[in-house]
Amino acid sequence: MGLLEFEMNNLKTLLSLGLVIASISAFGQESSQKLMLLPKDPPGQVASAIPIGPKPQADLIHLAVTIKVADPEGLQSFVDSVSNPTSPNYRKFISPDEVGRRFGLPINRVKKIQDYLLSQGMTVSLVAKNRMAILADATVAEAETAFHTKIEQYSVAKQDKLPGGVFYSFTNSPAIPSDIAFDVEDIGGLENINRPMHHGTFTPAQLRTIYTVSTGYNAGYTGKGRTIGISNFGGFAVSNAVTYINTFGLPTPSGGAGSNISVESISGGSQSVQAVGEGDLDIQATIGMAPLCTLIVYDGGENNLPGVLTKESEDNTADIVTESYGWSMSTAAALGVHNLHLSLSAEGITYMAASGDHGTYFGGTSSQAYVYPAIDPEVLSIGGTSVTVNSNNTRKTEVGWNNGWPTYDAGGGGWAPTVDTFNVHPSYQVGTGVPSAASHPYRLTPDISFDADPNTGYYVYATLLYNGAETTGWWDFGGTSAASPNCAGSLADSEQQLIALGTLTADANGHYRMGRLQDLTTILMATLTSSSMSYLEQTGLCPTERPRRQELAGIPIRVGDPLSGPVSFPNTPVWEASLRFQ
């Protein structure tokens, strides 16, 4: 008997797989179309929220349907090979189209999912070339009918760094026709109640001196010819970046200050969201280090992470992408976005993200940790240090950031024991003081670190709520949220230099890219100031008492300090973004 024609004695097996096929609709009426429940429960935040009624039927929501990969082992093997300097495939990156042809589902099966969405009245805005996602817009009524669920609104109180407000969520596991259900990984966009938590005072010139990129910068290596993407999910203003550029006298392109910054809106963008400074911080920290790069803000509305990743892969334009958010998501949702990160790695795009500011405790409850993307080996995890400088702005000391009680601010070191199949201990994370794969079979974080201590933080110009009123001015930010864009800008300067020296060459698609950096044991690169070659030895984590100084084309890199395992402090205050009005 085939799976789709199961009898009652098959039900236990199906439930153990998280799958149920039914011949009735969500409203209890008989249907000739067999449906399958997806293993997707309403987010945990619903339990503590106050229901306030159905979401209006005509409201538009933005969906991201992630699709299973036909050959996940083959895709992982390919990404590992193009990231391995000893492999004949090293840096032979491919286009998103080729990712889809080689590792995605047959196009007719992708089209079947698309056709179902269209048949329900939805507007399909993008079918990804890598065959891993379909983006669509639907009314609430269309989504409820197509996925056999209800969408309700909830009043949510302020939690940790997340402001309160009115949000929506589906109320029961969605169901879709069984002939497409096995190909669907997850459906994003049916709720916005599960929001990402942002991880987040030196001047740009001081930071360039601290990380010894000032010599190359002063010689003209300012990120020109490099494209940096920012995965953003909060309010910001490009005009704030213009003020930042003019205040610090940064070089500008021929079109004037800010003309090299563009915005790509996904799912309506995030500009209706009250700014908390994260978007402005990411833009300004990146521009401070690489003022002449081409900067694209991939601005995701409704917390649509798979939509943003899909667009970044589809465009295949950014050489480097930085993100400063931590996500709490289901296993299926995490696998869907992990597959999208595999596609980005296959395309040679270096994707980095803030590791978080509490070791592996990212806020929320112990059952709702914001551990993604820190657990994903495809993402370069950027931790935090605390820096002091001499009178000439050169580094005096730099140690792992760990402020201790009562905030438990820390530079993101540790691991998270999740059930995600990709959360495994990478082979490169070995060395003195590094937990072994046998004792800690999980991805360790961070890979490298930059200044993140709010006491030695980053100037940001922004409009934020202050004493209940929107206030525009200069703010002092810290956190690994600042470290990641700082790293992205520094890497862009170095890549420009390496291209000029002929060390970084174009791939078959004409892109000059480093690709996935975190698992390299040695990177051979030239520096502007010396004819000799410098090495970056990445060994994962090092002993707490002795952080190891590394150099990436003149940029000192710190390997993060491990904590004593996953950290959870449910009875203590959670760190709030360190903002001091200037």
Secondary structure, DSSP 8 states (H G I E B T S, - for coil): --GGG--GGGHHHHHHTT-EEEEE-TTS-EEEEEEEE-S----THHHHSEEEEE--TT-EEEEEEEE--S-HHHHHHHHHHHT-TTSTTTT----HHHHHHHHS--HHHHHHHHHHHHHTT-EEEEE-TTSSEEEEEEEHHHHHHHHT--EEEEEE--BTTB--EEEEEESS--EEEHHHHTTEEEEE-S--SS--EE---B-HHHHHHHTT-HHHHHTT-SSTT-EEEEEE-S---HHHHHHHHHHTT----TT-TTTTEEEEEETT-STTS---SHHHHHHHHHHHH-TTSEEEEEEESTT-HHHHHHHHHHH---SEEEE-EEB---HHHHHHHHHHHHHHHHTT-EEEEE--SSTT--SS-TTS---BTTT-TTSEEEEEEEEEE-TTS-EEEEEE-EEETTTTEE---B------TT----TT--STT---TTT--S--B-SEEEE--GGG-EEEEEEEEETTEEEEEEEEE-SHHHHHHHHHHHHHHHHHHHHHHTSS---TTS-------TT-S-EEEEETTEEEEEEE---S---TTS--EEEETTEEEE-----SS----TTS--------B-
